[in-house]
Structure formats: C-alpha cells, structure tokens
Amino acid sequence: MNQTRTNPTIGMLATVRNRRAIVTSVDPYDSPDGRFHMVGLDYIDADGTPSDTLLWEREINATLLEPIALPEISRTQPMITGDFDALQRATRWMALAPFVTPGSEEPPQAIAAPLFGAVQAEDFQLVPLLKALQMPRISLL
C-alpha cells in the first residue's frame, strides 16, 4: 500500500479508489491482526456516493496528500516528448473548445473534459490514443 502516513489525520485530502476525498473521521480499531483505522471520507467529486467509511490499511493505493507537499521531480522520469506534446495540445483544445464552434452559428456549448471532471487520465491510456490518431480510420473506443 502506498501511504504517506499510517494514521490519516482529519481534514487531510486523500486519494481512495481513484477519487479525491477529505478525511472526516479516524477511529482506531484493534483486531488480532493489529491496529487498523476506520476512516470516514467525504468525496469532493460528484460521481458515486458522497461519503464512505473504510478500513484504511486494507485499501489498495490509498494515499494521503500532504497539504504542503510538492512533487519530487528528482525521483520521476521526464515525460516522453511525444506524450508531452499530445498532452499540451489536448489541454489547449480543452481550454478553447467552449469558445470555438466551427461551422455553426449556435452559441458555443461548454464541454466536459477530464481536466474539469472526475475522470482520472492514466499514463497508459495515452499510448493507444496516440496510435489511434495515427490510424487512417480510427476503430477504437
């Protein structure tokens, strides 16, 4: 499990089940296997249930987000140039799309995008996207 702390603190942000949440309660739970923590969460996105209670130590990839933590750039590899260019172009397109409607006289419509929604784009999803964009006829969903 990737945890920044073994004991979550009330008021901290956490990532659980690919969703961001605020820790609302932490109750120790002693069992024959050791001490666990029952953690109450209020999710900050609009998808799914608004709150949850779970055993922190049993959650896969549950992480706490330190309030003043910055990413450790010395431990991560830089993004591949082609992937970075695709990400940059997609970000620009998402920023302009609500204001540009080619060939239409209707007022521009706001769109939902991963940057503004609860969708978490993963690195492994970019490779099929780049391959699909190079195909003459895209047949992927």
RAWO-V378720 format. One record per residue. N is the residue number from 0. RES is the residue in three letters. PHI is phi in whole degrees, -180 to 180 (none if undefined). Layout:
N|RES|PHI ; N|RES|PHI
//
This chain:
0|MET|none ; 1|ASN|-97 ; 2|GLN|-120 ; 3|THR|-80 ; 4|ARG|-142 ; 5|THR|-82 ; 6|ASN|-119 ; 7|PRO|-65 ; 8|THR|-111 ; 9|ILE|-59 ; 10|GLY|94 ; 11|MET|-81 ; 12|LEU|-84 ; 13|ALA|-137 ; 14|THR|-111 ; 15|VAL|-136 ; 16|ARG|56 ; 17|ASN|61 ; 18|ARG|-131 ; 19|ARG|-90 ; 20|ALA|-148 ; 21|ILE|-106 ; 22|VAL|-74 ; 23|THR|-105 ; 24|SER|-155 ; 25|VAL|-137 ; 26|ASP|-124 ; 27|PRO|-68 ; 28|TYR|-134 ; 29|ASP|-89 ; 30|SER|-137 ; 31|PRO|-60 ; 32|ASP|-84 ; 33|GLY|127 ; 34|ARG|-93 ; 35|PHE|-118 ; 36|HIS|-128 ; 37|MET|-83 ; 38|VAL|-116 ; 39|GLY|-93 ; 40|LEU|-127 ; 41|ASP|-114 ; 42|TYR|-73 ; 43|ILE|-99 ; 44|ASP|-102 ; 45|ALA|-95 ; 46|ASP|-89 ; 47|GLY|73 ; 48|THR|-72 ; 49|PRO|-76 ; 50|SER|-146 ; 51|ASP|-158 ; 52|THR|-127 ; 53|LEU|-149 ; 54|LEU|-86 ; 55|TRP|-58 ; 56|GLU|-70 ; 57|ARG|-94 ; 58|GLU|-78 ; 59|ILE|-84 ; 60|ASN|59 ; 61|ALA|-77 ; 62|THR|-132 ; 63|LEU|-99 ; 64|LEU|-104 ; 65|GLU|-63 ; 66|PRO|-62 ; 67|ILE|-116 ; 68|ALA|-76 ; 69|LEU|-108 ; 70|PRO|-64 ; 71|GLU|-88 ; 72|ILE|-71 ; 73|SER|-75 ; 74|ARG|-98 ; 75|THR|-112 ; 76|GLN|-78 ; 77|PRO|-68 ; 78|MET|-70 ; 79|ILE|-62 ; 80|THR|-56 ; 81|GLY|-63 ; 82|ASP|-67 ; 83|PHE|-64 ; 84|ASP|-61 ; 85|ALA|-64 ; 86|LEU|-64 ; 87|GLN|-65 ; 88|ARG|-64 ; 89|ALA|-64 ; 90|THR|-65 ; 91|ARG|-64 ; 92|TRP|-63 ; 93|MET|-64 ; 94|ALA|-72 ; 95|LEU|-90 ; 96|ALA|-54 ; 97|PRO|-66 ; 98|PHE|-104 ; 99|VAL|-121 ; 100|THR|-128 ; 101|PRO|-64 ; 102|GLY|71 ; 103|SER|-133 ; 104|GLU|-99 ; 105|GLU|-75 ; 106|PRO|-64 ; 107|PRO|-62 ; 108|GLN|-102 ; 109|ALA|-74 ; 110|ILE|-115 ; 111|ALA|-94 ; 112|ALA|-137 ; 113|PRO|-57 ; 114|LEU|-65 ; 115|PHE|-105 ; 116|GLY|-104 ; 117|ALA|-95 ; 118|VAL|-81 ; 119|GLN|-109 ; 120|ALA|-77 ; 121|GLU|-100 ; 122|ASP|-58 ; 123|PHE|-67 ; 124|GLN|-81 ; 125|LEU|-74 ; 126|VAL|-63 ; 127|PRO|-61 ; 128|LEU|-64 ; 129|LEU|-63 ; 130|LYS|-65 ; 131|ALA|-65 ; 132|LEU|-68 ; 133|GLN|-88 ; 134|MET|-77 ; 135|PRO|-67 ; 136|ARG|-134 ; 137|ILE|-80 ; 138|SER|-127 ; 139|LEU|-117 ; 140|LEU|-105
//
